[in-house]
Amino acid sequence: AGGAAEREYKFAITTADAHHSTKGLAYFARVLGEKTGKKLIANVYPGGQLATGERESVDGLQFGTMDVTVVSTGMMSAYDERFGLFSLPFLFRDENNVFKTVDGPIGEAFKKILVDKTNIVILGWFMSGVHTMTSNRPIKAMADLKGLKIRCMENPTIIAAWRAYGATPTPMSIGEVFTALQQGTVDAQDNGTANSFANKYYEVQKYLAMTEHMVVPQILIMAKPQYDNIPPALLPAFLDAAKEAVAFQRAEYTRQNAAAIDNMKARGMEVTYPDKADFVAASEPIRQEYIKKVGGEMAAWVNDIGTKY
């Protein structure tokens, strides 16, 4: 009904079809076509078809091999250390604390940071999840982490946290994690609970520890040259579709996360609830060191997250 497409986009993501972020991206693609009368069409490539990891996904935007993707804020600290804010352990109380932060002035500030530093536009903020860990041995206290090789994101704040907890952090792209766990290259992995279920880590891990050490958002992003090339008459529809996709993804995340623990229990995983006091105490020096190192607005932002949002 809308005639020939004016633009055709490649939407790519590293997660599998059933994952809440993949579903959010697919929703964006569908609504975009509907709102523009198929003048703007997006094809979705899930499961790392176009990039096996998040860093490769960002490269894909910059090189033009994909047009829109979703990556964690944690990984973006490789491009600007201020993104390490979102990886500070025990910074956010819950998902709503994150949403109020990213939907307000702090989120707007990070949009400017990213486009100025990388020429990439943040279209919206998805939710990655409350981070827990799976492992090949039960974790009932922080002391149980001693010597444990754990996969984490390539992020200095996260690496420092796991070292402070007594583990041996091993940065690794998400596409490599299942095989690494299966082969024993690493003993454990750090991820959102719903992500761990979606990635089927229960097939190669026996234990889930509810450390809840981070609550991590994701960013829905597009290279600025492609963004600037959206036909002006269709830009409002494009942005509306992105906004609706954010709302859909957050709701889908909430649904999947609520079911994830029971789903993993049903598949044989044992769930432990370690005391968080030692983790929180070990995390405080990392937070203070980050604030001191990065400077600028960090101290005020950390305070605002804890008191305003």
Secondary structure, DSSP 8 states (H G I E B T S, - for coil): ---S-SEEEEEE-SS-TTSHHHHHHHHHHHHHHHHTTTSEEEEEE-TTSS-SSHHHHHHHHHHTS-SEEEEETTGGGGT-GGGGGGG-TT--SSHHHHHHHHTSHHHHHHHHHHHHHHSEEEEEEEEEEEEEEEESS---SGGGGTT-EEEE-S-HHHHHHHHHTT-EEEE--GGGHHHHHHHTS-SEEEEEHHHHHHTTGGGT--EEEEEEEEEEEEEEEEEHHHHHTS-GGGHHHHHHHHHHHHHHHHHHHHHHHHHHHHHHHHTT-EEE---SHHHHHHHHHHHHHHHHHH-TTHHHHHHHHHHT-
